[in-house]
Amino acid sequence: MARLLVRDLDPDIVKALKKRAAQHNNSAEAEHREILKQALLGPKKKSFAQVLASMPNVGKDSDFERIEDTEGESVFN
């Protein structure tokens, strides 16, 4: 495994890291590894196609039919 040294951190960041580590029953070093892992290797985002495919099929096409009003502007049903 590689080693990573982070220098010149703001004391408030170190304090927050130690507090978060304590909340998760981790050492500051283990918490730092977990934060990096989640930030860089976390869950992959869904593609636009995957999001569209997951949408439920509701309504009918006619529910979204465009009709012209008397002034020539497009209006939806």
mmCIF file of the N, C-alpha and C atoms, coordinates in Angstrom:
data_MODEL
# 
_entry.id   MODEL 
# 
loop_
_atom_site.group_PDB 
_atom_site.id 
_atom_site.type_symbol 
_atom_site.label_atom_id 
_atom_site.label_alt_id 
_atom_site.label_comp_id 
_atom_site.label_asym_id 
_atom_site.label_entity_id 
_atom_site.label_seq_id 
_atom_site.pdbx_PDB_ins_code 
_atom_site.Cartn_x 
_atom_site.Cartn_y 
_atom_site.Cartn_z 
_atom_site.occupancy 
_atom_site.B_iso_or_equiv 
_atom_site.pdbx_formal_charge 
_atom_site.auth_seq_id 
_atom_site.auth_comp_id 
_atom_site.auth_asym_id 
_atom_site.auth_atom_id 
_atom_site.pdbx_PDB_model_num 
ATOM 1   N N  . MET A 1 1  ? 0.839   -1.189 0.000   1.00 0.00 ? 1  MET A N  1 
ATOM 2   C CA . MET A 1 1  ? 0.000   0.000  0.000   1.00 0.00 ? 1  MET A CA 1 
ATOM 3   C C  . MET A 1 1  ? 0.880   1.247  0.000   1.00 0.00 ? 1  MET A C  1 
ATOM 4   N N  . ALA A 1 2  ? 0.373   2.262  -0.653  1.00 0.00 ? 2  ALA A N  1 
ATOM 5   C CA . ALA A 1 2  ? 1.089   3.534  -0.712  1.00 0.00 ? 2  ALA A CA 1 
ATOM 6   C C  . ALA A 1 2  ? 0.793   4.347  0.542   1.00 0.00 ? 2  ALA A C  1 
ATOM 7   N N  . ARG A 1 3  ? 1.664   5.280  0.786   1.00 0.00 ? 3  ARG A N  1 
ATOM 8   C CA . ARG A 1 3  ? 1.469   6.192  1.918   1.00 0.00 ? 3  ARG A CA 1 
ATOM 9   C C  . ARG A 1 3  ? 1.211   7.589  1.390   1.00 0.00 ? 3  ARG A C  1 
ATOM 10  N N  . LEU A 1 4  ? 0.432   8.334  2.132   1.00 0.00 ? 4  LEU A N  1 
ATOM 11  C CA . LEU A 1 4  ? 0.087   9.691  1.736   1.00 0.00 ? 4  LEU A CA 1 
ATOM 12  C C  . LEU A 1 4  ? 0.263   10.589 2.943   1.00 0.00 ? 4  LEU A C  1 
ATOM 13  N N  . LEU A 1 5  ? 1.007   11.657 2.750   1.00 0.00 ? 5  LEU A N  1 
ATOM 14  C CA . LEU A 1 5  ? 1.242   12.622 3.825   1.00 0.00 ? 5  LEU A CA 1 
ATOM 15  C C  . LEU A 1 5  ? 0.601   13.942 3.408   1.00 0.00 ? 5  LEU A C  1 
ATOM 16  N N  . VAL A 1 6  ? -0.240  14.470 4.259   1.00 0.00 ? 6  VAL A N  1 
ATOM 17  C CA . VAL A 1 6  ? -0.903  15.736 3.967   1.00 0.00 ? 6  VAL A CA 1 
ATOM 18  C C  . VAL A 1 6  ? -0.359  16.773 4.936   1.00 0.00 ? 6  VAL A C  1 
ATOM 19  N N  . ARG A 1 7  ? 0.229   17.809 4.405   1.00 0.00 ? 7  ARG A N  1 
ATOM 20  C CA . ARG A 1 7  ? 0.853   18.840 5.246   1.00 0.00 ? 7  ARG A CA 1 
ATOM 21  C C  . ARG A 1 7  ? 0.021   20.116 5.264   1.00 0.00 ? 7  ARG A C  1 
ATOM 22  N N  . ASP A 1 8  ? 0.279   20.925 6.264   1.00 0.00 ? 8  ASP A N  1 
ATOM 23  C CA . ASP A 1 8  ? -0.274  22.280 6.379   1.00 0.00 ? 8  ASP A CA 1 
ATOM 24  C C  . ASP A 1 8  ? -1.803  22.321 6.358   1.00 0.00 ? 8  ASP A C  1 
ATOM 25  N N  . LEU A 1 9  ? -2.414  21.417 7.101   1.00 0.00 ? 9  LEU A N  1 
ATOM 26  C CA . LEU A 1 9  ? -3.871  21.438 7.236   1.00 0.00 ? 9  LEU A CA 1 
ATOM 27  C C  . LEU A 1 9  ? -4.286  22.464 8.273   1.00 0.00 ? 9  LEU A C  1 
ATOM 28  N N  . ASP A 1 10 ? -5.394  23.091 8.013   1.00 0.00 ? 10 ASP A N  1 
ATOM 29  C CA . ASP A 1 10 ? -5.967  24.028 8.968   1.00 0.00 ? 10 ASP A CA 1 
ATOM 30  C C  . ASP A 1 10 ? -6.333  23.255 10.237  1.00 0.00 ? 10 ASP A C  1 
ATOM 31  N N  . PRO A 1 11 ? -6.017  23.775 11.398  1.00 0.00 ? 11 PRO A N  1 
ATOM 32  C CA . PRO A 1 11 ? -6.332  23.079 12.651  1.00 0.00 ? 11 PRO A CA 1 
ATOM 33  C C  . PRO A 1 11 ? -7.819  22.731 12.793  1.00 0.00 ? 11 PRO A C  1 
ATOM 34  N N  . ASP A 1 12 ? -8.700  23.548 12.231  1.00 0.00 ? 12 ASP A N  1 
ATOM 35  C CA . ASP A 1 12 ? -10.139 23.255 12.304  1.00 0.00 ? 12 ASP A CA 1 
ATOM 36  C C  . ASP A 1 12 ? -10.483 21.992 11.512  1.00 0.00 ? 12 ASP A C  1 
ATOM 37  N N  . ILE A 1 13 ? -9.781  21.768 10.416  1.00 0.00 ? 13 ILE A N  1 
ATOM 38  C CA . ILE A 1 13 ? -10.009 20.558 9.624   1.00 0.00 ? 13 ILE A CA 1 
ATOM 39  C C  . ILE A 1 13 ? -9.566  19.329 10.403  1.00 0.00 ? 13 ILE A C  1 
ATOM 40  N N  . VAL A 1 14 ? -8.428  19.429 11.038  1.00 0.00 ? 14 VAL A N  1 
ATOM 41  C CA . VAL A 1 14 ? -7.915  18.310 11.840  1.00 0.00 ? 14 VAL A CA 1 
ATOM 42  C C  . VAL A 1 14 ? -8.872  18.013 12.987  1.00 0.00 ? 14 VAL A C  1 
ATOM 43  N N  . LYS A 1 15 ? -9.360  19.062 13.629  1.00 0.00 ? 15 LYS A N  1 
ATOM 44  C CA . LYS A 1 15 ? -10.309 18.895 14.736  1.00 0.00 ? 15 LYS A CA 1 
ATOM 45  C C  . LYS A 1 15 ? -11.589 18.216 14.252  1.00 0.00 ? 15 LYS A C  1 
ATOM 46  N N  . ALA A 1 16 ? -12.103 18.661 13.099  1.00 0.00 ? 16 ALA A N  1 
ATOM 47  C CA . ALA A 1 16 ? -13.320 18.066 12.543  1.00 0.00 ? 16 ALA A CA 1 
ATOM 48  C C  . ALA A 1 16 ? -13.092 16.608 12.161  1.00 0.00 ? 16 ALA A C  1 
ATOM 49  N N  . LEU A 1 17 ? -11.921 16.305 11.615  1.00 0.00 ? 17 LEU A N  1 
ATOM 50  C CA . LEU A 1 17 ? -11.591 14.932 11.249  1.00 0.00 ? 17 LEU A CA 1 
ATOM 51  C C  . LEU A 1 17 ? -11.554 14.045 12.487  1.00 0.00 ? 17 LEU A C  1 
ATOM 52  N N  . LYS A 1 18 ? -10.919 14.514 13.528  1.00 0.00 ? 18 LYS A N  1 
ATOM 53  C CA . LYS A 1 18 ? -10.839 13.722 14.768  1.00 0.00 ? 18 LYS A CA 1 
ATOM 54  C C  . LYS A 1 18 ? -12.223 13.529 15.392  1.00 0.00 ? 18 LYS A C  1 
ATOM 55  N N  . LYS A 1 19 ? -13.056 14.554 15.320  1.00 0.00 ? 19 LYS A N  1 
ATOM 56  C CA . LYS A 1 19 ? -14.409 14.448 15.864  1.00 0.00 ? 19 LYS A CA 1 
ATOM 57  C C  . LYS A 1 19 ? -15.212 13.415 15.073  1.00 0.00 ? 19 LYS A C  1 
ATOM 58  N N  . ARG A 1 20 ? -15.131 13.500 13.747  1.00 0.00 ? 20 ARG A N  1 
ATOM 59  C CA . ARG A 1 20 ? -15.842 12.544 12.894  1.00 0.00 ? 20 ARG A CA 1 
ATOM 60  C C  . ARG A 1 20 ? -15.326 11.129 13.120  1.00 0.00 ? 20 ARG A C  1 
ATOM 61  N N  . ALA A 1 21 ? -14.029 10.986 13.257  1.00 0.00 ? 21 ALA A N  1 
ATOM 62  C CA . ALA A 1 21 ? -13.433 9.672  13.502  1.00 0.00 ? 21 ALA A CA 1 
ATOM 63  C C  . ALA A 1 21 ? -13.963 9.082  14.804  1.00 0.00 ? 21 ALA A C  1 
ATOM 64  N N  . ALA A 1 22 ? -14.037 9.890  15.832  1.00 0.00 ? 22 ALA A N  1 
ATOM 65  C CA . ALA A 1 22 ? -14.531 9.418  17.121  1.00 0.00 ? 22 ALA A CA 1 
ATOM 66  C C  . ALA A 1 22 ? -15.996 8.977  17.016  1.00 0.00 ? 22 ALA A C  1 
ATOM 67  N N  . GLN A 1 23 ? -16.777 9.701  16.230  1.00 0.00 ? 23 GLN A N  1 
ATOM 68  C CA . GLN A 1 23 ? -18.187 9.348  16.047  1.00 0.00 ? 23 GLN A CA 1 
ATOM 69  C C  . GLN A 1 23 ? -18.346 7.997  15.355  1.00 0.00 ? 23 GLN A C  1 
ATOM 70  N N  . HIS A 1 24 ? -17.372 7.639  14.528  1.00 0.00 ? 24 HIS A N  1 
ATOM 71  C CA . HIS A 1 24 ? -17.413 6.366  13.799  1.00 0.00 ? 24 HIS A CA 1 
ATOM 72  C C  . HIS A 1 24 ? -16.516 5.302  14.436  1.00 0.00 ? 24 HIS A C  1 
ATOM 73  N N  . ASN A 1 25 ? -16.023 5.591  15.629  1.00 0.00 ? 25 ASN A N  1 
ATOM 74  C CA . ASN A 1 25 ? -15.118 4.667  16.338  1.00 0.00 ? 25 ASN A CA 1 
ATOM 75  C C  . ASN A 1 25 ? -13.903 4.299  15.493  1.00 0.00 ? 25 ASN A C  1 
ATOM 76  N N  . ASN A 1 26 ? -13.353 5.286  14.805  1.00 0.00 ? 26 ASN A N  1 
ATOM 77  C CA . ASN A 1 26 ? -12.171 5.110  13.971  1.00 0.00 ? 26 ASN A CA 1 
ATOM 78  C C  . ASN A 1 26 ? -11.044 5.995  14.474  1.00 0.00 ? 26 ASN A C  1 
ATOM 79  N N  . SER A 1 27 ? -9.841  5.643  14.076  1.00 0.00 ? 27 SER A N  1 
ATOM 80  C CA . SER A 1 27 ? -8.718  6.561  14.268  1.00 0.00 ? 27 SER A CA 1 
ATOM 81  C C  . SER A 1 27 ? -8.856  7.658  13.213  1.00 0.00 ? 27 SER A C  1 
ATOM 82  N N  . ALA A 1 28 ? -8.167  8.768  13.408  1.00 0.00 ? 28 ALA A N  1 
ATOM 83  C CA . ALA A 1 28 ? -8.201  9.846  12.421  1.00 0.00 ? 28 ALA A CA 1 
ATOM 84  C C  . ALA A 1 28 ? -7.659  9.347  11.086  1.00 0.00 ? 28 ALA A C  1 
ATOM 85  N N  . GLU A 1 29 ? -6.645  8.508  11.123  1.00 0.00 ? 29 GLU A N  1 
ATOM 86  C CA . GLU A 1 29 ? -6.057  7.970  9.894   1.00 0.00 ? 29 GLU A CA 1 
ATOM 87  C C  . GLU A 1 29 ? -7.060  7.071  9.155   1.00 0.00 ? 29 GLU A C  1 
ATOM 88  N N  . ALA A 1 30 ? -7.756  6.199  9.873   1.00 0.00 ? 30 ALA A N  1 
ATOM 89  C CA . ALA A 1 30 ? -8.745  5.322  9.256   1.00 0.00 ? 30 ALA A CA 1 
ATOM 90  C C  . ALA A 1 30 ? -9.903  6.143  8.684   1.00 0.00 ? 30 ALA A C  1 
ATOM 91  N N  . GLU A 1 31 ? -10.308 7.169  9.392   1.00 0.00 ? 31 GLU A N  1 
ATOM 92  C CA . GLU A 1 31 ? -11.393 8.023  8.916   1.00 0.00 ? 31 GLU A CA 1 
ATOM 93  C C  . GLU A 1 31 ? -10.970 8.770  7.651   1.00 0.00 ? 31 GLU A C  1 
ATOM 94  N N  . HIS A 1 32 ? -9.733  9.237  7.635   1.00 0.00 ? 32 HIS A N  1 
ATOM 95  C CA . HIS A 1 32 ? -9.189  9.921  6.465   1.00 0.00 ? 32 HIS A CA 1 
ATOM 96  C C  . HIS A 1 32 ? -9.212  8.982  5.259   1.00 0.00 ? 32 HIS A C  1 
ATOM 97  N N  . ARG A 1 33 ? -8.817  7.736  5.452   1.00 0.00 ? 33 ARG A N  1 
ATOM 98  C CA . ARG A 1 33 ? -8.865  6.746  4.362   1.00 0.00 ? 33 ARG A CA 1 
ATOM 99  C C  . ARG A 1 33 ? -10.292 6.555  3.865   1.00 0.00 ? 33 ARG A C  1 
ATOM 100 N N  . GLU A 1 34 ? -11.241 6.466  4.797   1.00 0.00 ? 34 GLU A N  1 
ATOM 101 C CA . GLU A 1 34 ? -12.639 6.253  4.423   1.00 0.00 ? 34 GLU A CA 1 
ATOM 102 C C  . GLU A 1 34 ? -13.192 7.455  3.656   1.00 0.00 ? 34 GLU A C  1 
ATOM 103 N N  . ILE A 1 35 ? -12.862 8.651  4.078   1.00 0.00 ? 35 ILE A N  1 
ATOM 104 C CA . ILE A 1 35 ? -13.313 9.859  3.381   1.00 0.00 ? 35 ILE A CA 1 
ATOM 105 C C  . ILE A 1 35 ? -12.768 9.875  1.954   1.00 0.00 ? 35 ILE A C  1 
ATOM 106 N N  . LEU A 1 36 ? -11.492 9.572  1.795   1.00 0.00 ? 36 LEU A N  1 
ATOM 107 C CA . LEU A 1 36 ? -10.894 9.541  0.462   1.00 0.00 ? 36 LEU A CA 1 
ATOM 108 C C  . LEU A 1 36 ? -11.542 8.460  -0.400  1.00 0.00 ? 36 LEU A C  1 
ATOM 109 N N  . LYS A 1 37 ? -11.774 7.298  0.191   1.00 0.00 ? 37 LYS A N  1 
ATOM 110 C CA . LYS A 1 37 ? -12.389 6.194  -0.541  1.00 0.00 ? 37 LYS A CA 1 
ATOM 111 C C  . LYS A 1 37 ? -13.780 6.590  -1.036  1.00 0.00 ? 37 LYS A C  1 
ATOM 112 N N  . GLN A 1 38 ? -14.594 7.160  -0.159  1.00 0.00 ? 38 GLN A N  1 
ATOM 113 C CA . GLN A 1 38 ? -15.954 7.556  -0.543  1.00 0.00 ? 38 GLN A CA 1 
ATOM 114 C C  . GLN A 1 38 ? -15.943 8.662  -1.593  1.00 0.00 ? 38 GLN A C  1 
ATOM 115 N N  . ALA A 1 39 ? -15.034 9.615  -1.430  1.00 0.00 ? 39 ALA A N  1 
ATOM 116 C CA . ALA A 1 39 ? -14.984 10.747 -2.361  1.00 0.00 ? 39 ALA A CA 1 
ATOM 117 C C  . ALA A 1 39 ? -14.491 10.333 -3.742  1.00 0.00 ? 39 ALA A C  1 
ATOM 118 N N  . LEU A 1 40 ? -13.560 9.415  -3.795  1.00 0.00 ? 40 LEU A N  1 
ATOM 119 C CA . LEU A 1 40 ? -12.934 9.081  -5.070  1.00 0.00 ? 40 LEU A CA 1 
ATOM 120 C C  . LEU A 1 40 ? -13.450 7.802  -5.708  1.00 0.00 ? 40 LEU A C  1 
ATOM 121 N N  . LEU A 1 41 ? -13.929 6.868  -4.893  1.00 0.00 ? 41 LEU A N  1 
ATOM 122 C CA . LEU A 1 41 ? -14.377 5.586  -5.426  1.00 0.00 ? 41 LEU A CA 1 
ATOM 123 C C  . LEU A 1 41 ? -15.815 5.277  -5.062  1.00 0.00 ? 41 LEU A C  1 
ATOM 124 N N  . GLY A 1 42 ? -16.533 6.281  -4.594  1.00 0.00 ? 42 GLY A N  1 
ATOM 125 C CA . GLY A 1 42 ? -17.895 6.097  -4.113  1.00 0.00 ? 42 GLY A CA 1 
ATOM 126 C C  . GLY A 1 42 ? -18.832 5.582  -5.180  1.00 0.00 ? 42 GLY A C  1 
ATOM 127 N N  . PRO A 1 43 ? -20.102 5.530  -4.875  1.00 0.00 ? 43 PRO A N  1 
ATOM 128 C CA . PRO A 1 43 ? -21.081 4.984  -5.816  1.00 0.00 ? 43 PRO A CA 1 
ATOM 129 C C  . PRO A 1 43 ? -21.025 5.727  -7.150  1.00 0.00 ? 43 PRO A C  1 
ATOM 130 N N  . LYS A 1 44 ? -21.137 4.967  -8.199  1.00 0.00 ? 44 LYS A N  1 
ATOM 131 C CA . LYS A 1 44 ? -21.136 5.548  -9.545  1.00 0.00 ? 44 LYS A CA 1 
ATOM 132 C C  . LYS A 1 44 ? -22.491 6.203  -9.799  1.00 0.00 ? 44 LYS A C  1 
ATOM 133 N N  . LYS A 1 45 ? -22.460 7.329  -10.456 1.00 0.00 ? 45 LYS A N  1 
ATOM 134 C CA . LYS A 1 45 ? -23.708 8.015  -10.800 1.00 0.00 ? 45 LYS A CA 1 
ATOM 135 C C  . LYS A 1 45 ? -24.366 7.290  -11.960 1.00 0.00 ? 45 LYS A C  1 
ATOM 136 N N  . LYS A 1 46 ? -25.693 7.309  -11.950 1.00 0.00 ? 46 LYS A N  1 
ATOM 137 C CA . LYS A 1 46 ? -26.445 6.705  -13.040 1.00 0.00 ? 46 LYS A CA 1 
ATOM 138 C C  . LYS A 1 46 ? -26.341 7.579  -14.283 1.00 0.00 ? 46 LYS A C  1 
ATOM 139 N N  . SER A 1 47 ? -26.329 6.936  -15.434 1.00 0.00 ? 47 SER A N  1 
ATOM 140 C CA . SER A 1 47 ? -26.344 7.683  -16.682 1.00 0.00 ? 47 SER A CA 1 
ATOM 141 C C  . SER A 1 47 ? -27.746 8.246  -16.909 1.00 0.00 ? 47 SER A C  1 
ATOM 142 N N  . PHE A 1 48 ? -27.844 9.200  -17.812 1.00 0.00 ? 48 PHE A N  1 
ATOM 143 C CA . PHE A 1 48 ? -29.142 9.780  -18.140 1.00 0.00 ? 48 PHE A CA 1 
ATOM 144 C C  . PHE A 1 48 ? -30.085 8.701  -18.655 1.00 0.00 ? 48 PHE A C  1 
ATOM 145 N N  . ALA A 1 49 ? -29.561 7.793  -19.476 1.00 0.00 ? 49 ALA A N  1 
ATOM 146 C CA . ALA A 1 49 ? -30.383 6.701  -20.022 1.00 0.00 ? 49 ALA A CA 1 
ATOM 147 C C  . ALA A 1 49 ? -30.893 5.800  -18.901 1.00 0.00 ? 49 ALA A C  1 
ATOM 148 N N  . GLN A 1 50 ? -30.082 5.522  -17.887 1.00 0.00 ? 50 GLN A N  1 
ATOM 149 C CA . GLN A 1 50 ? -30.504 4.682  -16.764 1.00 0.00 ? 50 GLN A CA 1 
ATOM 150 C C  . GLN A 1 50 ? -31.601 5.372  -15.959 1.00 0.00 ? 50 GLN A C  1 
ATOM 151 N N  . VAL A 1 51 ? -31.478 6.673  -15.776 1.00 0.00 ? 51 VAL A N  1 
ATOM 152 C CA . VAL A 1 51 ? -32.501 7.422  -15.038 1.00 0.00 ? 51 VAL A CA 1 
ATOM 153 C C  . VAL A 1 51 ? -33.813 7.397  -15.808 1.00 0.00 ? 51 VAL A C  1 
ATOM 154 N N  . LEU A 1 52 ? -33.742 7.632  -17.113 1.00 0.00 ? 52 LEU A N  1 
ATOM 155 C CA . LEU A 1 52 ? -34.968 7.593  -17.923 1.00 0.00 ? 52 LEU A CA 1 
ATOM 156 C C  . LEU A 1 52 ? -35.613 6.214  -17.896 1.00 0.00 ? 52 LEU A C  1 
ATOM 157 N N  . ALA A 1 53 ? -34.791 5.172  -17.992 1.00 0.00 ? 53 ALA A N  1 
ATOM 158 C CA . ALA A 1 53 ? -35.331 3.804  -18.003 1.00 0.00 ? 53 ALA A CA 1 
ATOM 159 C C  . ALA A 1 53 ? -35.983 3.444  -16.678 1.00 0.00 ? 53 ALA A C  1 
ATOM 160 N N  . SER A 1 54 ? -35.568 4.078  -15.600 1.00 0.00 ? 54 SER A N  1 
ATOM 161 C CA . SER A 1 54 ? -36.128 3.751  -14.288 1.00 0.00 ? 54 SER A CA 1 
ATOM 162 C C  . SER A 1 54 ? -37.428 4.504  -13.983 1.00 0.00 ? 54 SER A C  1 
ATOM 163 N N  . MET A 1 55 ? -37.789 5.453  -14.851 1.00 0.00 ? 55 MET A N  1 
ATOM 164 C CA . MET A 1 55 ? -39.011 6.222  -14.622 1.00 0.00 ? 55 MET A CA 1 
ATOM 165 C C  . MET A 1 55 ? -40.226 5.355  -14.930 1.00 0.00 ? 55 MET A C  1 
ATOM 166 N N  . PRO A 1 56 ? -41.265 5.436  -14.094 1.00 0.00 ? 56 PRO A N  1 
ATOM 167 C CA . PRO A 1 56 ? -42.462 4.624  -14.353 1.00 0.00 ? 56 PRO A CA 1 
ATOM 168 C C  . PRO A 1 56 ? -43.200 5.128  -15.592 1.00 0.00 ? 56 PRO A C  1 
ATOM 169 N N  . ASN A 1 57 ? -43.883 4.225  -16.255 1.00 0.00 ? 57 ASN A N  1 
ATOM 170 C CA . ASN A 1 57 ? -44.669 4.559  -17.429 1.00 0.00 ? 57 ASN A CA 1 
ATOM 171 C C  . ASN A 1 57 ? -46.064 4.972  -16.954 1.00 0.00 ? 57 ASN A C  1 
ATOM 172 N N  . VAL A 1 58 ? -46.298 6.260  -16.867 1.00 0.00 ? 58 VAL A N  1 
ATOM 173 C CA . VAL A 1 58 ? -47.589 6.754  -16.382 1.00 0.00 ? 58 VAL A CA 1 
ATOM 174 C C  . VAL A 1 58 ? -48.230 7.636  -17.439 1.00 0.00 ? 58 VAL A C  1 
ATOM 175 N N  . GLY A 1 59 ? -49.536 7.626  -17.493 1.00 0.00 ? 59 GLY A N  1 
ATOM 176 C CA . GLY A 1 59 ? -50.258 8.479  -18.426 1.00 0.00 ? 59 GLY A CA 1 
ATOM 177 C C  . GLY A 1 59 ? -50.239 7.936  -19.835 1.00 0.00 ? 59 GLY A C  1 
ATOM 178 N N  . LYS A 1 60 ? -50.890 8.661  -20.685 1.00 0.00 ? 60 LYS A N  1 
ATOM 179 C CA . LYS A 1 60 ? -50.973 8.309  -22.102 1.00 0.00 ? 60 LYS A CA 1 
ATOM 180 C C  . LYS A 1 60 ? -50.335 9.430  -22.894 1.00 0.00 ? 60 LYS A C  1 
ATOM 181 N N  . ASP A 1 61 ? -49.881 9.124  -24.088 1.00 0.00 ? 61 ASP A N  1 
ATOM 182 C CA . ASP A 1 61 ? -49.290 10.160 -24.926 1.00 0.00 ? 61 ASP A CA 1 
ATOM 183 C C  . ASP A 1 61 ? -50.268 11.305 -25.145 1.00 0.00 ? 61 ASP A C  1 
ATOM 184 N N  . SER A 1 62 ? -51.541 10.980 -25.237 1.00 0.00 ? 62 SER A N  1 
ATOM 185 C CA . SER A 1 62 ? -52.543 12.025 -25.480 1.00 0.00 ? 62 SER A CA 1 
ATOM 186 C C  . SER A 1 62 ? -52.639 13.010 -24.304 1.00 0.00 ? 62 SER A C  1 
ATOM 187 N N  . ASP A 1 63 ? -52.205 12.596 -23.117 1.00 0.00 ? 63 ASP A N  1 
ATOM 188 C CA . ASP A 1 63 ? -52.212 13.505 -21.965 1.00 0.00 ? 63 ASP A CA 1 
ATOM 189 C C  . ASP A 1 63 ? -51.258 14.677 -22.176 1.00 0.00 ? 63 ASP A C  1 
ATOM 190 N N  . PHE A 1 64 ? -50.303 14.502 -23.071 1.00 0.00 ? 64 PHE A N  1 
ATOM 191 C CA . PHE A 1 64 ? -49.268 15.508 -23.272 1.00 0.00 ? 64 PHE A CA 1 
ATOM 192 C C  . PHE A 1 64 ? -49.335 16.136 -24.665 1.00 0.00 ? 64 PHE A C  1 
ATOM 193 N N  . GLU A 1 65 ? -50.466 15.962 -25.327 1.00 0.00 ? 65 GLU A N  1 
ATOM 194 C CA . GLU A 1 65 ? -50.658 16.476 -26.681 1.00 0.00 ? 65 GLU A CA 1 
ATOM 195 C C  . GLU A 1 65 ? -50.693 18.000 -26.667 1.00 0.00 ? 65 GLU A C  1 
ATOM 196 N N  . ARG A 1 66 ? -50.023 18.608 -27.623 1.00 0.00 ? 66 ARG A N  1 
ATOM 197 C CA . ARG A 1 66 ? -50.019 20.069 -27.743 1.00 0.00 ? 66 ARG A CA 1 
ATOM 198 C C  . ARG A 1 66 ? -51.218 20.498 -28.574 1.00 0.00 ? 66 ARG A C  1 
ATOM 199 N N  . ILE A 1 67 ? -51.862 21.533 -28.132 1.00 0.00 ? 67 ILE A N  1 
ATOM 200 C CA . ILE A 1 67 ? -52.953 22.106 -28.906 1.00 0.00 ? 67 ILE A CA 1 
ATOM 201 C C  . ILE A 1 67 ? -52.672 23.593 -29.063 1.00 0.00 ? 67 ILE A C  1 
ATOM 202 N N  . GLU A 1 68 ? -53.126 24.148 -30.148 1.00 0.00 ? 68 GLU A N  1 
ATOM 203 C CA . GLU A 1 68 ? -52.927 25.576 -30.393 1.00 0.00 ? 68 GLU A CA 1 
ATOM 204 C C  . GLU A 1 68 ? -54.109 26.342 -29.809 1.00 0.00 ? 68 GLU A C  1 
ATOM 205 N N  . ASP A 1 69 ? -53.812 27.414 -29.075 1.00 0.00 ? 69 ASP A N  1 
ATOM 206 C CA . ASP A 1 69 ? -54.924 28.234 -28.593 1.00 0.00 ? 69 ASP A CA 1 
ATOM 207 C C  . ASP A 1 69 ? -55.304 29.231 -29.697 1.00 0.00 ? 69 ASP A C  1 
ATOM 208 N N  . THR A 1 70 ? -56.270 30.062 -29.429 1.00 0.00 ? 70 THR A N  1 
ATOM 209 C CA . THR A 1 70 ? -56.786 30.971 -30.456 1.00 0.00 ? 70 THR A CA 1 
ATOM 210 C C  . THR A 1 70 ? -55.787 32.049 -30.846 1.00 0.00 ? 70 THR A C  1 
ATOM 211 N N  . GLU A 1 71 ? -54.784 32.318 -30.017 1.00 0.00 ? 71 GLU A N  1 
ATOM 212 C CA . GLU A 1 71 ? -53.790 33.356 -30.312 1.00 0.00 ? 71 GLU A CA 1 
ATOM 213 C C  . GLU A 1 71 ? -52.520 32.773 -30.915 1.00 0.00 ? 71 GLU A C  1 
ATOM 214 N N  . GLY A 1 72 ? -52.523 31.477 -31.232 1.00 0.00 ? 72 GLY A N  1 
ATOM 215 C CA . GLY A 1 72 ? -51.369 30.884 -31.893 1.00 0.00 ? 72 GLY A CA 1 
ATOM 216 C C  . GLY A 1 72 ? -50.282 30.387 -30.972 1.00 0.00 ? 72 GLY A C  1 
ATOM 217 N N  . GLU A 1 73 ? -50.470 30.481 -29.662 1.00 0.00 ? 73 GLU A N  1 
ATOM 218 C CA . GLU A 1 73 ? -49.471 29.993 -28.722 1.00 0.00 ? 73 GLU A CA 1 
ATOM 219 C C  . GLU A 1 73 ? -49.721 28.522 -28.431 1.00 0.00 ? 73 GLU A C  1 
ATOM 220 N N  . SER A 1 74 ? -48.641 27.775 -28.253 1.00 0.00 ? 74 SER A N  1 
ATOM 221 C CA . SER A 1 74 ? -48.782 26.356 -27.918 1.00 0.00 ? 74 SER A CA 1 
ATOM 222 C C  . SER A 1 74 ? -49.191 26.216 -26.466 1.00 0.00 ? 74 SER A C  1 
ATOM 223 N N  . VAL A 1 75 ? -50.119 25.320 -26.227 1.00 0.00 ? 75 VAL A N  1 
ATOM 224 C CA . VAL A 1 75 ? -50.617 25.060 -24.889 1.00 0.00 ? 75 VAL A CA 1 
ATOM 225 C C  . VAL A 1 75 ? -50.674 23.563 -24.702 1.00 0.00 ? 75 VAL A C  1 
ATOM 226 N N  . PHE A 1 76 ? -50.373 23.095 -23.510 1.00 0.00 ? 76 PHE A N  1 
ATOM 227 C CA . PHE A 1 76 ? -50.455 21.675 -23.208 1.00 0.00 ? 76 PHE A CA 1 
ATOM 228 C C  . PHE A 1 76 ? -51.789 21.374 -22.544 1.00 0.00 ? 76 PHE A C  1 
ATOM 229 N N  . ASN A 1 77 ? -52.332 20.179 -22.797 1.00 0.00 ? 77 ASN A N  1 
ATOM 230 C CA . ASN A 1 77 ? -53.565 19.741 -22.127 1.00 0.00 ? 77 ASN A CA 1 
ATOM 231 C C  . ASN A 1 77 ? -53.339 19.588 -20.659 1.00 0.00 ? 77 ASN A C  1 
# 
